[in-house]
Structures are given as C-alpha cells and as structure tokens.
C-alpha cells in the first residue's frame, strides 16, 4: 500500500521549503476556481495494490459502510487541529484527499427532539410546548449546551504560490508539522483501507423497500 508521510529536518530551512514547495496539490473546489491546497492522490490505480485488491476496492467504494469506517479518521484529524484545519475528499470520483481551512462555532439550535433528533432554533419556552414538528411527539427538550457546527472553506487556497522565503523559522516549522500530520493522516486512512481489504468481504443481500401506492376501492 502506498504511503505519503516523509521525514523532514526541522533544523534545515532549505529542506522544509523543499518539502512544502514540492508537495502534491489539488483543487479545493473545482478546476475553474484555481484554488489549491496540499493534497494526496488516493486513486485506486495509484495505491500499489494487486489486481484482486483493486477489483475489491472498486466494490467497496460503492458502499456507505466503507466510508463510515473512514470518516472517524477525518473527524479525529479535524479535532486535533480544533477544526481550523480539516481534510476531505475531492475530485470527480473522490480520488484525492485535500487539506482544507475550516471552522468550528456554536450553532444557533436551542432545542431538540429526544425521540427523532429533530433540532429547533427556539426553546421549549419560546414555542410554548414540547411537541416535535417532525414526529409529533411531546419530547422536545432544550439544549443545556448548544451543539457545535463544523464547516470548511472550499474556495480558499493554502500557500498557493508561496515561496516561503520570507517566512520566519517558527511559522515554517509549524506549517511543515501541519502538512506532515496531514500526510500521516492519509497513511492512517489507507491503513484502514488495507485492514478492510484483508478482513472483510463484500456480501450482497436483496432488500425489499416498502413502497406506498394508491389504489381504488369502493366507498362504503
């Protein structure tokens, strides 16, 4: 399996600038936006897999359960950086992981339904009742602490066109440490992909989905 992390001598200004300047980059939105950031190519053909593993991985990427296992790594990366830096898939088929600038802020939600989870921008006292607008149950309660809201700035570039020559040594080291952590995170994601390939099989089940249809019946 391909790896991305590299050792960099944090005492060498030249080596740090080389690492950042030569790092692979990709779009943070679309190619026409011309905004790029640090990234890694995780297209299946680029992962140094056997033919059998490639075919299996093509099946896996069609499954939501596969991504559910990977999303924990993305959350942990964002959490390490207070969500000011986050990682996400980009590209037509999600074949790239990109480093994004992000944010975390307290949301404006004031209450939620304990039965179905529906959130509301008003308190129970403000609406005068605890009835949920979605499920209709009297189970809406106020948040003691409003939930956090996370997001990214996909239109922003990171260090696009920078030559780093005027950066002080502290700022340079911090940026290298960030990008190194991003590369290690990508390696962790691919390690989990390797784990899934080795320890899980793809099963197919027939699922019958209930469907509501209208029929005529004689009036009683």
C-alpha positions in Angstrom: 0.0 0.0 0.0 1.3 3.4 -0.9 2.4 5.8 1.9 2.8 9.6 1.9 4.5 10.6 5.1 8.1 11.8 5.0 10.8 12.8 7.5 11.8 16.4 7.3 14.7 18.0 9.1 13.1 20.9 11.0 16.5 22.4 11.5 17.0 22.9 7.8 15.2 25.8 6.3 16.1 24.6 2.8 14.7 21.1 3.4 11.4 22.4 4.9 10.9 24.8 2.0 11.6 22.0 -0.4 9.1 19.7 1.3 6.3 22.3 1.2 7.0 23.6 -2.3 7.2 20.2 -3.9 4.2 18.7 -2.1 1.4 17.5 -4.3 -1.5 19.9 -4.5 -5.1 19.7 -5.7 -8.2 21.9 -6.1 -10.1 22.9 -3.0 -13.3 23.3 -5.1 -13.2 22.9 -8.9 -10.5 23.3 -11.5 -12.1 26.6 -12.8 -11.8 28.0 -9.2 -8.0 27.7 -9.5 -7.7 27.5 -5.7 -5.4 24.7 -4.5 -4.1 23.2 -1.2 -1.9 20.4 0.0 -3.4 17.0 -1.1 -2.6 13.4 -1.8 -3.7 11.3 -4.8 -5.5 8.2 -3.5 -7.0 7.0 -6.8 -7.1 3.2 -6.7 -4.6 2.8 -9.5 -2.1 4.9 -7.5 -2.2 2.8 -4.3 0.2 0.0 -5.4 -2.4 -2.7 -5.0 -2.7 -6.2 -6.5 -5.3 -6.6 -9.3 -7.5 -8.6 -7.0 -7.4 -5.9 -4.3 -8.1 -3.2 -6.9 -11.2 -5.0 -8.1 -12.4 -5.5 -4.5 -11.8 -1.8 -3.6 -13.9 -0.7 -6.6 -16.8 -2.7 -5.0 -16.1 -1.3 -1.5 -16.2 2.4 -2.6 -19.8 1.9 -3.6 -20.8 1.0 0.0 -21.7 3.6 2.6 -20.4 1.3 5.4 -16.9 1.6 3.9 -16.9 5.4 4.2 -18.5 5.2 7.7 -15.3 3.4 8.9 -13.1 6.1 7.3 -15.0 9.2 8.5 -13.7 8.6 12.1 -10.2 9.3 10.9 -11.3 12.6 9.2 -13.1 13.7 12.4 -10.0 12.9 14.5 -7.8 14.9 12.2 -10.0 17.9 12.4 -10.4 17.6 16.1 -6.6 17.6 16.6 -6.5 21.0 14.8 -9.6 22.4 16.5 -11.3 22.1 13.1 -9.3 25.1 11.8 -7.7 22.6 9.5 -9.8 19.7 8.1 -9.4 17.0 5.4 -11.9 16.0 2.8 -12.3 14.0 -0.4 -12.3 15.9 -3.7 -12.2 15.1 -7.4 -14.8 13.6 -9.7 -14.7 10.2 -8.0 -13.3 11.3 -4.7 -9.8 10.3 -5.7 -8.0 13.0 -3.7 -7.7 13.9 -0.1 -7.3 17.6 0.3 -6.3 19.8 3.3 -9.0 22.5 3.9 -9.2 25.5 6.1 -12.2 25.2 8.4 -14.0 26.5 11.4 -15.9 25.4 14.5 -18.6 27.5 16.1 -21.5 27.1 18.4 -24.7 26.6 16.5 -27.9 28.5 16.9 -30.0 25.5 17.8 -31.8 25.8 21.2 -33.8 22.6 21.5 -34.1 19.1 20.0 -36.5 16.2 20.0 -35.3 13.3 22.2 -37.3 10.8 20.1 -36.3 11.6 16.5 -33.4 14.1 16.9 -35.0 17.0 15.1 -33.4 20.3 16.0 -35.2 23.6 16.6 -34.0 27.2 16.7 -36.4 28.0 19.5 -36.5 26.9 23.1 -39.5 24.9 24.5 -40.5 28.1 26.4 -40.4 30.2 23.3 -42.8 27.9 21.4 -44.9 27.2 24.5 -44.9 23.4 24.1 -42.5 20.5 23.7 -44.2 19.0 20.6 -41.8 18.0 17.8 -42.7 19.4 14.4 -41.3 16.3 12.6 -42.6 13.2 14.6 -45.3 14.9 16.6 -44.2 13.6 20.0 -44.1 15.7 23.1 -40.4 15.0 23.6 -38.6 18.3 22.6 -36.2 19.5 25.2 -33.8 22.4 25.5 -30.0 22.0 24.9 -28.0 22.7 28.0 -25.1 23.5 25.7 -25.9 24.2 22.0 -24.1 21.7 19.7 -21.0 22.8 17.7 -21.2 23.4 14.0 -18.3 22.5 11.7 -17.5 23.5 8.2 -14.8 24.2 5.7 -13.9 27.0 3.3 -13.6 25.1 0.0 -12.9 28.2 -2.0 -9.8 29.1 -0.1 -6.3 28.2 -1.1 -3.5 27.3 1.3 0.0 28.5 0.5 -0.8 28.7 -3.2 2.2 30.4 -5.0 4.2 30.8 -1.8 7.9 30.6 -2.0 8.3 30.7 1.9 11.5 32.7 1.7 10.1 35.5 3.9 8.6 33.1 6.5 10.2 33.1 9.9 11.6 29.7 11.1 8.8 29.2 13.7 6.0 29.7 11.1 7.8 27.4 8.7 8.2 24.6 11.2 4.5 24.9 12.2 3.4 24.6 8.6 5.7 21.6 8.0 4.3 19.9 11.1 0.7 20.5 9.9 1.4 19.1 6.4 3.3 16.2 7.9 0.3 15.4 10.2 -1.9 15.6 7.1 0.3 13.1 5.3 0.3 10.7 8.3 -3.4 11.0 8.5 -3.7 10.0 4.8 -1.4 7.0 5.6 -3.8 6.1 8.5 -6.8 6.2 6.1 -5.0 3.9 3.7 -4.0 1.6 6.6 -7.7 1.2 7.4 -8.4 0.6 3.8 -5.8 -2.2 3.9 -7.5 -3.6 7.1 -10.9 -3.7 5.4 -9.4 -5.4 2.3 -7.8 -8.0 4.4 -10.5 -8.7 6.9 -13.9 -8.0 5.3 -15.8 -9.5 2.4 -18.5 -7.9 0.3 -21.8 -9.6 0.6 -24.9 -9.0 -1.5 -28.4 -9.1 0.1 -31.7 -8.5 -1.6 -33.5 -5.7 0.3 -37.2 -5.2 -0.3 -38.1 -1.5 0.2 -41.7 -0.7 1.3 -43.5 1.5 -1.2 -46.7 3.5 -0.8 -49.1 3.1 -3.7 -52.6 4.4 -4.2 -55.5 2.0 -5.3 -59.2 2.5 -5.9 -61.6 0.9 -3.6 -65.4 1.0 -3.4 -66.7 3.6 -1.0 -68.5 2.0 1.9 
